[in-house]
Each structure stands twice: as C-alpha cells, then as structure tokens.
Amino acid sequence: MEEGFLYMDGGEAVINTAMKLNNASSGGAISVSGGNLSVTGGEFTGNKATANGGAINATKSFTVNDTVFNGNSADYDGGAVYINGGTDTVTVEMANTAFTSNNAPDGGAIFAKGASTTTKNTDCDFTENGDAGITPVQYLLQTVRSILSAVK
C-alpha cells in the first residue's frame, strides 16, 4: 500500500504543521492503524487518496483541534477524513475545525463507518464540501443526525 506523509501503527504523534499536496492510496497525508494521533493547529490542503480519506484514513481513535481541511479529495469515501472502526470502538473528537471544499463520491468532508464508531464535532464549520450522491446541505444534515443519534 502506498502511504502519504505519515503512517502510524503505534506510538504517539502530535501534528501541528501544514500538510499539502500529499498523495496515497488511503490517507493522502496520514494513515492511522494504531497509536495515538493528535492534530492541533494543522492545515491539510490539496491532499488526495485514490481510495479513502483524502487527508486522513483511520481505523483507530484520534483528536483534531483548531485545524483546517481544505480542498482534499478521495476517489471513494471521505474527501477529508475516512474513519472505519470495524468492530472496534473508535472515537474521533474534532473541535474548532473547518472543512471547506473537500470532495468524494460519499462523504465530502467526513465518512465514518463501523459498529462502534463515533464522531464528536464541536464548533466545526462545514462549507462547500460535496459528494456525488447528495448535496453538501443534505450531507451536513445526515452528519448532524448521525452525531445526534450517537450522543443518545
């Protein structure tokens, strides 16, 4: 598998830098299958995945704060972020983060799946993200419904 800037399968990484124009099959900039990832004050711009997760592809929990995802894309799911928890408990917490002009056939900004996958978005801004299946407004409504149902 072709990897982007960072592949994590253990350890700890704190990211607070710009990641631009990276390319990979999954996780254009970062792919997380283990370890502890924390992104604070980062910027992900123009990253591309030929499969899932234009900027980040994850199968483990991680946090994102005060970060910008702009113009990332994936050929399948998750223009900016793809999360697949499978049967594991995976929690992704995002706060004060902006998602702008990210694109994928499904989940222009974020695509999350898995029996125990939860995304918690606090004070995040979603602007002009799109996918081929639904409009950005419809996707945002679906995302909000998904988040609200996970909180119950």
Secondary structure by P-SEA (a helix, b strand, c coil): cccccccccbbbbbbccccccccccccccbbbcccbbbbcbbbbcbbbbcccccccccccccccccccccbbbbccccccbbbbccccbbbbbbccbbbccccccccccbbbbccbbbbbbccccccccccccccaaaaaaaaaaaaaaaac
